[in-house]
Amino acid sequence: MNKLIKCLSLWLIMSLTQNVAAQQYPRGIYMSFEEIQNRQPSLPDSANVKKRSGFDISMNGGNDYKIISLDNAINKILKRKAWAYSDGDTLYINCHQYKAQPWYAKVLSYGDYLLFDAGMSKLTKNENGGAVAAGVMGGALGGALGGAAMAQMRFPYALEVRTNTLHLITLDFIDKVMQSKGAAAYATFQNEKKGIEMLRAERQKEIATETLINKYIPLINAAITE
């Protein structure tokens, strides 16, 4: 399941409907999850979004975006206390609040769930052997390379707006969501999921799992809101 990091193509599909929903999150700094739910930031906008370089992420870890202000006091708030930031076009989640590595992730689909890619978290431990990857490589250099590779890993998450619950998007999670889509759609999904279970080769399973997740993730918000 560590191959989930290759699922970036699915976000391109969901981003087609991003702008309309994103505009419902006014520009500003959201200081609690309740503010995200109410779409009412309590701090006015005084920050800029900076895309982090691959080198910075490899060396220091964390997610893909920093939110930076000219005011150092605001920077301290943005790093650990804020829950999200909106530039008026896109909402960025502070993954520090969910122990999914420091800094921010861009929300790529809006609805009953906020969907985004972020770094490793407690949720990924059962899906990925990253905690021991560096040790397997061996040696100081191997450990450094392994750490850099883990820092670059991204996993698909769904943040449930109603309950403030973070979900790792897996086949089991999609299974629960698809139950609300109707019996016919759920039966189709179940048949495709069983096909993966019949595969023996690990690489085949990874490819099939990746493909199935790509197919069904765009239905997550639609399934709940219909």
trRosetta pair geometry for C-beta under 8 A, 3 or more apart (Angstrom, degrees):
i j d omega theta_ij theta_ji phi_ij phi_ji
1 4 5.7 9 172 -27 71 110
1 127 4.2 -84 102 -173 140 92
1 128 6.3 -106 89 -65 91 70
1 170 6.9 -6 -146 -122 137 107
1 206 7.6 -152 -73 -117 27 82
1 209 6.8 -84 -104 132 70 158
2 5 6.8 -9 166 -3 62 106
2 127 7.2 150 -66 135 57 79
2 128 4.4 102 -89 -123 91 95
2 129 6.9 -66 -50 28 135 73
2 130 6.9 144 -117 -51 124 92
2 153 7.4 -59 -163 -136 94 131
3 6 5.5 -26 177 15 75 116
3 206 4.3 82 16 -172 153 114
3 207 7.7 -59 137 -66 159 43
3 209 7.3 113 72 75 115 112
3 210 5.6 -70 122 -66 113 121
4 7 5.4 -25 -172 -9 60 122
4 127 7.2 4 -2 151 139 133
4 155 5.6 43 103 -131 125 75
4 156 6.2 -116 168 12 113 94
4 169 7.7 158 -162 81 134 87
4 170 7.8 -65 -91 -97 146 69
4 209 7.9 -63 -77 124 81 113
4 210 7.0 -167 -100 -102 45 81
4 213 7.0 -20 -125 78 91 170
5 8 7.9 7 162 -38 51 92
5 153 5.3 -99 -87 -152 142 69
5 154 5.1 111 -136 57 89 65
5 155 6.5 -53 -80 -74 73 54
6 210 6.0 -7 79 -139 110 138
7 10 5.2 -11 168 8 90 119
7 11 8.0 99 127 -20 77 86
7 156 5.6 -54 84 -33 137 129
7 210 6.1 -152 -80 -151 88 83
7 213 5.8 -50 -117 105 140 122
7 214 5.9 -157 -143 -76 90 83
7 217 7.5 99 171 -17 130 154
8 11 5.9 -46 -170 21 54 112
8 12 7.7 60 140 -23 70 94
8 117 7.0 -2 -104 -69 79 155
8 154 7.5 55 -76 86 99 135
9 12 5.6 -42 -166 18 50 116
9 13 7.5 50 144 -17 68 96
9 214 6.2 11 80 -134 104 124
10 13 5.8 -49 -166 28 46 113
10 14 6.7 33 146 -10 72 107
10 156 7.3 1 67 -98 135 149
10 213 7.1 -76 -57 126 155 81
10 214 4.6 -147 -72 -134 107 66
10 217 4.9 49 175 60 144 137
10 218 6.7 -146 -169 -44 92 86
11 14 5.6 -59 -147 44 42 107
11 15 5.9 49 154 -33 72 105
11 108 4.4 -41 -150 176 108 155
11 109 7.5 -138 -136 -29 69 99
11 115 7.6 -168 -110 123 87 113
11 117 6.9 -64 -58 -28 145 113
12 15 5.8 -49 -142 27 28 115
12 16 7.8 49 153 -36 54 88
13 16 6.5 -44 -180 0 36 112
13 218 4.9 -65 119 -80 128 134
14 17 6.8 -68 -175 42 51 92
14 18 6.9 77 132 -61 72 94
14 108 5.5 80 92 136 121 94
14 109 3.8 -55 171 -74 132 120
14 115 6.4 -42 155 74 167 140
14 217 7.3 -68 -49 122 128 101
14 218 5.4 -160 -73 -111 86 82
15 18 4.6 -21 -152 -20 55 130
15 108 5.7 -58 -75 -166 88 86
15 109 7.4 -97 -68 -69 45 75
17 20 6.5 -49 -175 34 67 109
17 21 6.7 49 141 -5 84 113
17 109 7.2 46 73 -133 98 83
17 110 8.0 -131 117 43 92 85
18 21 6.5 -85 -163 48 33 99
18 22 5.5 27 159 -27 77 120
18 90 7.5 7 160 -107 123 86
18 107 8.0 155 -146 114 108 80
18 108 6.5 -66 -99 -170 129 43
18 109 6.6 -92 -92 -96 84 44
18 110 6.8 108 -139 0 57 100
19 22 5.6 -57 -137 35 28 113
19 23 6.6 34 164 -28 63 101
19 89 7.0 -29 -131 -162 82 83
20 23 6.4 -57 -163 22 26 110
20 24 8.0 28 143 -23 55 99
21 24 5.9 -50 -171 16 46 116
21 109 7.9 43 62 -174 151 44
21 110 3.4 -177 134 71 140 136
21 111 6.9 -57 -131 -57 155 62
22 25 6.1 -57 -170 31 51 105
22 86 7.7 168 -179 -144 84 111
22 89 5.8 29 126 166 132 39
22 90 5.4 -28 -158 -97 142 40
22 91 6.1 -154 -140 -10 85 86
22 107 7.3 160 -105 87 99 113
22 110 6.2 -176 -65 -29 58 144
23 88 7.3 19 -127 172 64 62
23 89 7.1 -6 -82 -117 70 42
24 39 5.8 -54 146 -139 83 154
24 110 7.5 154 45 158 116 155
25 36 7.7 -5 -125 -143 117 67
25 39 5.4 -119 -106 -139 56 95
25 84 7.9 -67 -169 130 138 134
25 86 4.3 -165 129 -98 106 153
25 91 4.6 17 84 -73 168 115
26 39 6.6 104 5 162 85 86
26 40 7.3 27 36 -114 122 38
26 41 6.1 -132 84 14 93 104
26 86 6.4 117 93 86 29 140
26 88 6.8 -4 -164 -107 42 71
27 41 7.4 -84 113 30 31 148
27 45 4.4 -25 150 -51 106 138
27 86 5.5 -131 -110 104 34 90
27 87 6.0 5 -120 -174 94 22
27 88 3.7 -18 -62 -58 104 92
28 41 2.9 167 100 92 118 149
28 42 7.5 160 150 40 130 25
28 43 5.9 161 -178 82 96 55
28 44 5.7 -72 -117 -135 103 25
28 45 5.0 -98 -87 -53 51 73
28 85 7.5 -133 112 -146 29 62
28 86 6.3 9 42 53 53 92
29 41 5.5 122 61 -168 31 121
29 42 7.3 -58 88 61 77 64
29 43 3.8 -17 58 68 110 116
29 44 7.8 8 16 66 90 19
29 45 7.2 147 -24 -98 76 45
29 46 7.8 -40 -22 33 121 81
29 47 6.9 84 -68 4 109 132
29 67 8.0 141 -104 144 99 149
29 74 7.6 -155 -45 -161 161 102
29 77 7.0 57 167 122 153 122
29 78 6.8 -96 -127 -91 130 84
29 82 5.1 -77 -172 -124 104 130
29 84 7.8 165 -159 89 47 48
29 85 5.4 -19 -108 -105 65 84
30 33 8.0 64 148 -101 118 25
30 35 4.3 179 -155 103 87 120
30 36 5.1 77 173 -64 154 76
30 41 4.8 -88 -74 -106 64 82
30 42 7.3 92 -133 11 37 77
30 82 6.5 96 69 -170 54 88
30 83 5.0 -70 109 67 97 95
30 84 4.1 6 48 58 126 89
30 85 6.9 -150 15 -73 83 33
30 86 7.2 62 -27 -9 108 95
31 35 5.9 75 45 -2 62 153
31 41 7.5 104 -7 -158 77 65
31 42 4.9 -52 16 44 121 121
31 43 6.3 97 -45 -12 112 105
31 77 7.7 -40 -110 -179 99 117
31 81 6.8 -6 -144 139 84 95
31 82 6.0 -68 -102 -118 54 61
31 83 6.5 91 175 6 10 96
32 35 4.9 109 58 -2 75 98
32 36 7.6 -133 102 0 49 82
32 42 7.8 42 11 -4 91 130
32 83 5.9 69 -155 -13 6 141
33 36 5.2 -46 -157 33 48 115
33 37 6.3 51 145 -20 71 100
33 83 5.5 -158 -67 -156 57 159
33 97 7.9 162 -61 158 101 150
33 164 4.6 43 168 -107 159 131
34 37 5.4 -49 -148 36 36 114
34 38 6.1 20 156 -5 68 110
35 38 5.9 -61 -139 50 30 101
35 39 7.8 139 163 -48 55 4
35 40 5.5 -108 -150 75 75 68
35 41 5.9 82 168 -103 127 36
35 42 5.8 -92 -107 -20 144 94
35 83 6.9 145 55 49 107 130
35 84 7.9 -162 93 44 103 103
36 39 7.2 22 -174 -76 31 46
36 83 6.0 -103 -34 115 120 129
36 84 5.4 83 -89 17 115 141
36 91 7.8 98 -137 -164 101 139
36 161 7.3 -133 127 -137 104 90
37 161 6.1 140 -108 177 76 89
37 162 7.9 96 -124 -107 116 28
37 164 7.8 -67 -55 -60 116 97
41 44 7.7 127 112 -90 115 24
41 45 7.9 62 103 -58 155 71
41 86 6.7 -141 -47 31 137 106
43 46 7.5 -76 152 15 103 104
43 74 7.6 156 169 -131 145 103
43 77 7.4 110 -52 129 171 152
43 82 7.8 -80 33 -105 137 111
45 87 7.3 97 -134 -126 134 49
45 88 7.6 -29 -70 -36 155 101
46 69 5.1 46 117 -135 89 118
46 70 7.3 -97 165 35 95 83
46 71 6.0 9 137 14 135 122
46 74 5.6 -98 89 -127 120 170
47 67 4.8 35 156 170 141 93
47 68 6.1 149 -159 75 88 28
47 69 4.3 -59 -94 -71 80 85
47 74 6.6 -151 -69 142 102 129
47 78 6.3 125 -108 -88 152 147
47 85 6.2 -60 76 -152 141 144
48 67 7.3 165 77 -157 33 55
48 68 5.4 -28 61 66 84 85
48 69 7.5 151 11 -85 70 40
49 65 5.8 -21 -165 -166 93 122
49 66 7.7 147 -158 80 46 46
49 67 6.0 -26 -99 -104 60 70
49 85 7.5 173 -81 107 95 128
49 87 5.7 -69 -20 -53 124 138
49 90 7.8 26 -72 72 168 118
49 92 6.6 163 -115 -39 119 152
49 104 7.9 -93 -133 80 93 145
50 65 6.7 143 73 -159 48 67
50 66 4.6 -17 63 64 105 93
50 67 7.6 177 19 -88 79 21
50 68 5.5 24 -7 1 124 121
51 64 6.5 -19 -148 160 73 89
51 65 6.1 -39 -102 -102 48 76
52 56 4.8 -117 -176 82 98 131
52 57 5.5 110 123 -53 124 93
52 62 7.2 93 -11 98 178 110
52 63 7.7 128 23 108 138 44
52 64 5.7 -158 39 -167 100 38
52 65 6.5 -151 -8 -88 92 21
52 66 6.0 94 -63 -15 101 96
52 103 7.0 22 -31 169 144 165
53 56 4.5 100 57 3 83 101
53 57 7.1 -151 94 -2 46 85
54 57 5.7 -57 -148 39 34 110
54 58 6.1 35 154 -21 68 107
54 152 6.8 25 -152 -110 90 114
55 58 5.7 -54 -145 36 30 111
55 59 6.2 18 160 -10 65 112
56 59 6.2 -65 -145 43 25 103
56 60 5.8 -29 175 28 65 116
57 60 6.9 -79 -124 58 19 76
57 61 6.8 30 -169 -139 57 10
57 62 6.3 -124 -126 66 74 73
57 63 7.9 -34 -120 165 113 6
57 64 7.2 -11 -82 -99 138 53
57 151 5.4 164 152 143 78 109
57 152 6.1 101 119 -90 122 65
58 148 4.0 24 -163 -151 97 97
58 151 5.4 146 -119 77 34 133
58 152 6.2 2 -84 -52 80 102
59 148 7.4 9 -64 -108 40 97
59 151 7.9 -150 23 106 20 173
60 151 7.7 121 73 -152 35 146
61 101 6.1 -135 161 -149 98 112
61 102 6.9 85 111 31 95 100
61 119 7.2 79 -176 -143 83 166
61 151 4.5 -116 -104 -124 60 110
62 101 5.1 169 -120 160 36 104
62 102 4.1 -44 -111 70 108 87
62 103 4.2 71 175 15 118 119
62 119 6.8 -140 -171 -18 14 151
62 151 7.5 7 24 -160 46 99
63 95 5.1 112 -33 19 144 141
63 100 7.5 47 -62 117 121 90
63 101 5.4 138 -42 99 81 112
63 102 6.9 -144 10 94 83 43
63 103 4.3 -155 51 90 86 96
63 104 5.8 -145 91 70 129 22
63 105 4.9 -88 -171 -63 145 79
63 118 5.4 -35 -106 -139 123 80
63 119 5.5 -128 -78 -13 74 103
64 103 7.4 -177 41 121 27 124
64 104 7.5 -74 65 88 63 63
64 105 6.4 75 30 -113 96 60
64 106 6.9 -53 76 -5 124 96
64 117 7.7 42 -10 91 133 101
64 154 7.8 15 -44 -97 116 130
65 92 5.6 -95 90 -142 146 137
65 103 6.2 172 76 163 47 106
65 104 4.2 -54 81 79 100 100
65 105 6.9 156 25 -90 105 18
65 106 6.2 96 -19 -48 142 87
66 103 5.5 -60 -86 -134 65 117
66 104 6.9 148 -99 21 19 102
67 78 4.8 -134 88 -168 107 134
67 82 7.6 -69 70 76 145 154
67 85 4.7 108 -114 19 158 165
67 92 6.4 162 -60 87 119 146
67 104 5.7 63 -23 -18 100 148
68 75 6.6 11 -143 -109 58 103
68 78 7.6 -170 -89 91 26 162
69 72 7.8 -158 89 -60 97 18
69 74 3.8 -33 73 93 164 126
69 75 5.2 -146 47 -59 93 73
69 78 6.5 158 -7 -19 110 141
71 74 4.0 69 83 8 108 111
71 75 6.9 -175 94 -15 56 81
72 75 5.2 -48 -149 30 39 118
72 76 6.8 42 154 -21 66 97
73 76 6.0 -49 -157 29 34 111
73 77 6.9 33 146 -16 62 104
74 77 5.4 -55 -154 37 39 114
74 78 6.1 41 150 -22 70 106
75 78 5.6 -53 -144 36 32 113
75 79 6.4 35 157 -27 65 104
76 79 5.9 -51 -148 27 29 112
76 80 7.2 -29 173 28 61 100
76 81 7.5 38 129 5 69 114
77 80 7.6 -101 -155 55 21 67
77 81 4.7 -60 -152 56 62 120
77 82 5.6 77 144 -39 80 96
78 81 7.7 -12 -27 51 13 78
78 82 5.0 -7 -120 11 42 137
78 85 6.9 16 -134 -59 103 135
78 94 7.6 -165 -178 -96 57 128
79 82 7.9 93 29 24 23 97
79 96 7.2 62 160 -19 55 164
79 102 7.3 -7 -167 -162 83 112
80 96 5.9 -101 -120 132 53 154
82 85 6.4 30 153 -55 144 90
82 94 5.3 139 96 -40 81 150
83 93 7.5 -35 159 -148 65 66
83 94 5.6 -139 -159 35 20 114
83 97 5.5 31 -123 -49 71 164
84 91 5.7 2 177 -175 128 96
84 92 6.2 158 -161 81 73 51
84 93 5.3 -32 -103 -106 96 48
84 94 6.1 -133 -74 -4 40 84
84 104 8.0 108 -135 -133 53 112
85 91 7.5 158 83 -156 38 53
85 92 4.9 -13 60 58 85 106
85 94 7.5 82 -10 -49 88 94
85 104 6.8 -47 32 -114 109 153
86 89 7.8 164 -179 39 82 37
86 90 6.9 -173 -143 90 67 36
86 91 4.8 -27 -93 -99 93 68
86 92 7.2 176 -81 15 41 73
87 90 5.9 13 39 48 101 77
87 92 7.8 49 -15 -9 92 111
90 106 5.9 -17 169 -151 132 98
90 107 6.7 172 -175 52 78 83
91 106 7.9 123 82 -159 48 52
91 107 4.4 5 76 22 94 135
91 110 7.5 96 24 -89 129 116
91 114 7.0 -76 94 -142 133 132
92 104 4.1 32 163 172 115 133
92 105 6.7 161 -159 74 71 31
92 106 5.7 -36 -104 -97 80 51
92 107 6.9 -141 -86 -6 28 83
93 97 7.8 -105 173 43 86 116
93 98 7.7 7 153 2 120 128
93 104 6.3 150 73 -153 39 76
93 105 5.2 -19 58 58 95 87
93 107 6.2 96 -24 -59 100 93
93 114 6.6 133 -59 125 132 139
93 116 5.9 -169 24 24 127 162
93 118 7.7 -68 82 -71 117 135
93 159 6.6 163 -113 -20 157 160
94 97 5.2 77 96 -8 96 105
94 103 7.6 -111 -140 171 64 16
94 104 5.6 -44 -93 -94 50 81
95 98 5.6 -67 -159 50 56 99
95 100 4.1 -88 -175 77 109 96
95 101 5.6 9 113 67 131 67
95 102 7.1 122 76 173 94 7
95 103 6.7 4 38 79 103 47
95 104 6.6 159 -4 -118 86 25
95 105 5.4 68 -50 -10 118 107
95 118 4.8 160 -108 -150 144 139
95 119 6.9 116 137 33 158 90
95 121 7.8 -121 -179 -75 108 120
96 99 7.5 31 -170 -76 35 34
96 101 7.7 -70 -79 111 57 30
96 102 5.2 26 -78 -122 102 56
96 103 7.3 90 -39 -3 98 25
98 118 7.9 61 78 112 126 166
98 121 6.5 -22 130 -128 92 146
98 157 8.0 109 125 -171 157 159
98 159 7.6 -104 -75 -102 154 114
98 166 4.8 90 -150 -45 135 159
99 121 5.6 111 106 -146 75 94
99 122 6.1 29 105 -12 127 102
100 105 7.7 -31 107 -20 126 136
100 118 4.5 46 142 130 129 135
100 119 5.8 147 161 65 73 72
100 120 7.2 -170 -153 96 64 26
100 121 3.8 -35 -100 -72 77 122
100 123 7.7 -14 -93 27 105 108
100 157 7.0 -17 -128 -61 164 158
100 166 7.3 -145 -39 179 133 158
101 118 6.6 -180 44 169 106 94
101 119 3.4 18 4 62 149 137
101 120 6.5 86 -42 50 113 61
101 121 7.2 -104 -11 -70 76 77
105 116 4.3 117 132 153 120 133
105 117 6.2 -160 -156 76 122 49
105 118 4.3 -74 -64 -81 151 95
105 157 7.8 72 102 42 165 124
106 116 6.1 171 82 -134 42 112
106 117 7.9 7 54 42 79 83
107 110 6.4 61 148 -73 125 84
107 114 4.8 -55 -131 -171 121 103
107 115 7.0 99 -160 61 70 45
107 116 5.1 -71 -103 -66 45 114
108 115 5.5 -68 65 97 88 89
108 116 5.6 139 4 -100 91 57
108 117 7.3 38 -12 -7 137 84
109 113 7.4 23 100 94 101 88
109 114 7.4 163 81 -154 59 37
109 115 4.1 11 48 41 102 119
109 218 7.7 -164 -108 -125 156 58
109 220 7.6 103 108 62 145 112
109 221 6.0 -150 149 -15 115 138
110 114 6.3 2 -113 -109 60 71
110 221 7.2 74 102 -117 30 159
111 114 8.0 174 43 -72 54 44
111 161 7.9 -156 108 -2 39 132
111 220 7.7 153 69 104 135 82
111 221 3.0 97 55 -152 157 125
111 222 7.6 -73 -135 -47 169 41
111 224 6.9 133 140 64 118 115
111 225 5.7 -97 -167 -38 117 133
112 160 6.9 -9 150 -146 81 70
112 161 5.8 -136 -167 31 39 108
112 162 6.6 -9 -161 -21 90 104
112 221 5.8 161 32 -135 79 72
112 224 4.2 -90 40 108 152 145
112 225 5.9 -172 -22 -59 111 88
113 158 4.2 -16 -171 -170 138 100
113 159 6.3 136 -164 63 71 44
113 160 5.7 -36 -102 -94 80 51
113 161 6.7 -152 -94 -13 24 86
113 167 7.7 -53 -133 38 129 118
113 220 5.6 -45 42 136 143 121
113 221 5.7 -130 41 -80 89 83
113 224 7.2 118 -13 13 95 152
114 158 7.4 144 68 -160 42 49
114 159 4.3 -19 57 59 96 107
114 161 6.4 99 -21 -65 93 95
115 156 6.9 -3 -169 -170 96 94
115 157 7.1 168 -148 87 51 52
115 158 5.4 -17 -98 -102 78 71
115 159 7.7 -163 -72 19 30 74
115 169 7.5 37 -137 -54 102 141
115 217 7.2 119 -146 177 151 109
115 220 6.8 117 -70 66 131 144
115 221 7.5 -104 -21 -39 119 111
116 156 7.8 169 93 -147 27 56
116 157 5.8 -18 67 60 71 96
116 159 7.3 5 20 -5 104 111
117 154 4.3 29 171 171 113 121
117 155 6.8 154 -152 69 69 26
117 156 5.9 -39 -95 -92 71 55
117 157 7.3 143 -111 14 20 83
118 121 7.2 35 107 -33 115 118
118 154 6.6 134 61 -147 8 78
118 155 6.5 -38 67 58 60 76
118 157 5.5 -12 25 2 109 133
119 151 7.2 -26 -129 -156 130 44
119 153 6.4 91 -143 82 67 77
119 154 6.6 -55 -83 -102 45 55
119 155 7.4 50 174 17 12 92
120 124 4.8 -112 -145 61 72 146
120 125 7.9 84 -177 -63 104 64
120 128 7.0 -118 -119 77 107 143
120 130 5.6 -124 -99 81 147 156
120 150 6.5 -21 -18 179 140 96
120 153 5.9 44 -48 84 94 125
120 155 6.9 87 -93 -5 45 126
121 124 5.4 104 48 2 61 98
121 155 7.6 -120 16 55 94 137
121 157 7.9 51 14 -88 143 133
121 166 7.5 -55 129 126 165 143
121 168 7.6 -166 62 -73 113 109
122 125 5.9 -32 -163 -5 43 118
123 126 7.7 -63 178 29 39 95
123 127 7.6 6 140 8 67 119
123 155 7.8 -176 93 116 106 150
123 157 7.6 105 71 -110 152 102
123 166 6.7 -124 -35 117 147 104
123 167 7.4 151 -145 -166 152 26
123 168 4.0 172 147 -37 124 117
124 127 5.3 -79 -155 54 54 104
124 128 4.8 -11 165 25 96 121
124 130 7.0 9 129 21 120 129
124 155 5.4 -151 -92 -41 125 167
124 168 6.2 156 -74 -110 63 144
125 128 7.0 -79 -119 56 17 77
125 131 6.4 27 -130 -28 90 129
127 155 7.7 110 87 -132 138 139
127 168 6.4 -158 -5 144 149 153
127 170 6.5 -141 -100 -89 138 128
128 153 7.5 117 -171 -179 159 155
128 155 7.7 -113 -28 -81 144 131
129 132 5.6 -51 173 48 91 97
129 133 6.1 120 113 -59 83 84
130 133 5.0 -32 -142 -7 42 123
130 150 4.8 120 -169 -124 113 110
130 153 6.3 -87 -103 3 145 167
132 135 5.0 -57 -165 44 68 116
132 136 6.0 76 138 -33 85 97
133 136 5.8 -53 -154 26 32 113
133 137 7.1 31 153 -20 63 101
133 146 4.9 176 118 -163 87 113
133 149 6.9 -108 132 85 140 121
133 150 6.0 157 59 -66 134 110
134 137 6.0 -54 -160 28 37 111
134 142 6.9 137 -171 130 62 77
134 143 4.5 61 172 -140 109 62
134 144 8.0 104 -146 -11 115 16
134 145 7.8 156 -126 72 81 58
134 146 3.0 166 -103 97 64 136
134 147 5.3 33 -94 -50 138 70
134 150 6.9 -61 -45 -15 102 131
135 138 7.3 41 174 -71 42 48
135 143 7.1 31 -78 -101 42 92
135 146 7.5 -133 -3 101 35 171
136 146 7.3 140 50 -107 79 146
137 142 3.2 -173 127 -180 102 110
137 143 6.6 -178 73 -61 111 39
137 145 6.2 -139 165 71 166 106
137 146 4.7 -165 9 -52 137 119
138 142 4.7 44 68 54 46 162
138 143 7.7 -83 128 -44 9 79
139 142 4.3 91 59 12 87 107
139 143 6.6 -149 94 -9 44 87
140 143 5.7 -56 -149 35 28 112
140 144 6.4 28 154 -19 63 105
141 144 5.7 -54 -150 35 32 111
141 145 6.3 28 154 -15 66 106
142 145 5.8 -57 -146 40 31 108
142 146 6.0 31 155 -20 66 108
143 146 5.6 -54 -143 38 30 112
143 147 6.2 32 156 -21 64 106
144 147 5.8 -54 -148 35 29 112
144 148 6.5 29 153 -18 63 105
145 148 5.7 -54 -149 35 32 112
145 149 6.4 33 152 -20 65 105
146 149 5.6 -54 -149 35 33 112
146 150 6.4 31 154 -18 66 105
147 150 5.8 -54 -147 37 32 110
147 151 6.4 37 153 -24 64 104
148 151 5.6 -52 -150 31 32 115
148 152 6.8 26 153 -16 62 106
149 152 5.9 -61 -156 35 33 108
149 153 7.1 50 146 -42 63 93
150 153 5.5 -33 -158 1 41 119
155 168 6.2 -26 151 -141 129 99
155 169 7.8 170 161 39 82 82
156 168 7.5 100 83 -166 61 59
156 169 4.1 -44 107 42 106 127
156 213 7.4 156 43 165 149 129
156 217 6.8 -52 167 -121 156 147
157 166 5.9 -17 -171 -168 121 96
157 167 6.7 145 -162 77 66 50
157 168 6.1 -46 -105 -104 71 46
157 169 6.5 -158 -101 -13 15 91
158 166 7.6 147 80 -159 46 49
158 167 4.5 -18 64 63 94 106
158 169 5.4 96 -19 -70 103 97
158 173 6.9 162 29 162 132 141
158 220 6.2 -121 -113 174 142 155
159 164 7.4 -11 -178 -145 93 42
159 165 7.5 164 -156 82 51 39
159 166 5.3 -20 -104 -103 75 71
159 167 7.6 -171 -78 22 28 73
160 163 4.9 6 107 46 122 93
160 164 7.0 -70 80 -5 77 9
160 165 4.4 3 40 55 120 88
160 166 7.7 -144 12 -71 78 23
160 167 6.7 65 -30 -12 100 110
161 164 7.6 20 -155 -67 23 51
167 173 5.2 130 166 -133 126 138
168 173 6.8 -169 87 -34 54 146
169 173 5.5 -120 -134 75 41 143
169 174 6.9 57 -168 -50 82 93
169 213 6.7 113 136 -158 105 117
169 217 6.1 41 -177 -110 147 111
169 220 7.6 -71 -121 -75 119 150
170 173 4.9 102 48 6 69 100
170 174 7.1 -133 96 0 38 88
170 213 7.6 -62 -146 -101 27 125
171 174 5.7 -56 -146 41 34 110
171 175 6.2 48 150 -33 65 101
171 193 5.8 135 -177 -127 127 110
171 196 7.3 -128 -98 54 162 159
171 209 6.4 -90 -45 -144 122 93
171 212 6.6 28 -103 105 107 128
171 213 6.7 -96 -71 -74 71 91
172 175 5.3 -44 -151 23 33 121
172 176 7.1 33 153 -17 61 97
173 176 6.0 -53 -160 30 35 108
173 177 6.7 28 148 -13 66 107
174 177 5.5 -57 -148 41 38 111
174 178 5.9 38 155 -24 72 108
174 189 7.2 -145 133 -164 105 138
174 213 6.8 -162 -32 -119 149 68
174 216 4.8 79 -165 115 140 136
174 217 7.0 -80 -96 -78 122 57
174 220 7.1 -88 -115 -86 77 95
175 178 6.0 -58 -144 35 25 109
175 179 7.1 40 153 -35 58 96
175 189 7.0 172 -110 133 60 128
175 190 7.7 79 -131 -88 97 74
175 193 6.9 43 -86 -85 107 164
176 179 6.1 -43 -165 9 33 116
177 180 6.4 -60 -177 28 45 106
177 181 7.5 48 134 -30 69 106
177 219 7.4 143 127 107 120 89
177 220 5.3 -30 -178 -130 163 71
177 223 5.1 102 161 83 92 148
177 224 6.8 -60 -149 -53 95 94
178 181 5.0 -44 -159 15 56 124
178 185 6.3 -138 -169 125 95 99
178 186 4.9 142 135 -107 97 74
178 189 4.7 -14 169 18 166 168
178 216 6.7 -41 -72 -161 122 130
178 219 7.2 50 -97 107 82 131
178 223 6.3 -90 -101 -129 39 156
179 186 5.5 61 -105 -111 43 139
180 223 5.1 111 80 160 101 95
180 224 6.2 54 93 -95 154 49
180 226 7.8 152 138 52 99 101
181 185 4.1 -78 122 87 117 141
181 186 6.0 152 62 -53 94 80
181 189 8.0 89 56 -16 139 135
181 219 6.5 16 -97 163 142 128
181 223 4.4 -56 -71 -129 95 104
181 226 7.6 75 -121 38 59 141
182 185 4.9 77 65 18 90 104
182 186 6.6 -167 87 -8 41 94
183 186 5.8 -62 -142 41 26 109
183 187 6.1 28 160 -23 65 108
184 187 5.8 -54 -148 33 27 111
184 188 6.7 30 153 -20 61 104
185 188 5.7 -53 -154 32 33 113
185 189 6.6 33 151 -17 65 105
185 219 7.9 -167 178 -175 138 156
186 189 5.6 -54 -151 37 35 112
186 190 6.3 38 151 -23 66 106
187 190 5.5 -52 -146 35 32 115
187 191 6.5 35 155 -20 64 102
188 191 5.9 -55 -153 33 30 110
188 192 6.6 23 153 -13 64 107
189 192 5.8 -61 -151 40 33 108
189 193 6.1 33 153 -22 68 108
189 216 6.4 72 -119 -101 117 141
190 193 5.6 -54 -144 36 30 113
190 194 6.4 33 155 -21 64 104
191 194 5.8 -52 -150 33 31 112
191 195 6.8 40 149 -27 61 100
192 195 5.5 -45 -157 22 37 119
192 196 7.4 40 148 -19 61 95
192 212 5.6 158 140 -120 119 119
192 215 7.9 -70 152 72 164 151
193 196 5.9 -48 -163 26 40 111
193 197 7.0 38 144 -18 66 104
193 212 6.8 127 -86 -176 62 158
194 197 5.4 -53 -153 34 42 115
194 198 6.7 43 150 -23 68 103
195 198 5.8 -56 -155 30 34 113
195 199 7.4 43 149 -31 62 96
195 208 6.9 -137 113 -172 97 139
196 199 5.9 -46 -163 13 40 114
196 205 5.9 90 -173 -142 88 76
196 208 4.6 175 -108 118 89 126
196 209 5.7 89 -143 -71 144 73
196 212 6.5 -76 -52 -9 133 150
199 204 4.5 -144 -175 111 133 118
199 205 4.8 176 91 -74 126 76
199 208 5.9 163 -17 10 156 151
200 204 7.4 41 60 51 48 133
201 204 4.0 81 74 5 102 111
201 205 6.9 -173 91 -11 54 82
202 205 5.7 -56 -153 34 34 112
202 206 6.5 34 151 -21 67 104
203 206 5.6 -51 -150 33 35 114
203 207 6.4 32 154 -16 66 105
204 207 5.9 -57 -149 38 31 108
204 208 6.1 26 156 -15 67 111
205 208 5.8 -58 -142 42 29 108
205 209 5.9 31 158 -21 66 109
206 209 5.9 -54 -144 36 26 110
206 210 6.2 30 155 -21 61 109
207 210 5.7 -55 -149 35 28 115
207 211 6.4 28 154 -20 63 108
208 211 5.7 -55 -148 36 31 112
208 212 6.3 26 157 -17 65 108
209 212 5.9 -59 -147 38 29 107
209 213 6.3 27 157 -16 66 108
210 213 6.0 -59 -148 37 26 108
210 214 6.4 29 153 -21 62 108
211 214 5.7 -55 -151 34 29 115
211 215 6.5 30 152 -22 63 107
212 215 5.6 -53 -151 32 34 115
212 216 6.4 5 162 -1 68 112
213 216 6.4 -71 -140 46 28 93
213 217 5.9 38 168 -38 69 107
214 217 6.6 -44 -134 16 19 111
215 218 7.9 -82 165 24 28 98
216 219 5.5 -59 -166 34 59 114
216 220 7.6 85 142 -52 75 77
217 220 5.8 -19 -165 -21 50 113
218 222 7.3 23 140 3 67 123
219 222 5.1 -74 -151 56 53 112
219 223 5.1 62 151 -38 87 104
220 223 6.1 -56 -150 26 20 110
220 224 7.1 6 158 -9 56 108
221 224 6.1 -64 -153 38 34 105
221 225 6.0 11 162 -6 71 118
222 225 6.3 -70 -137 45 26 98
222 226 6.2 38 167 -40 66 105
223 226 6.6 -47 -148 12 21 112
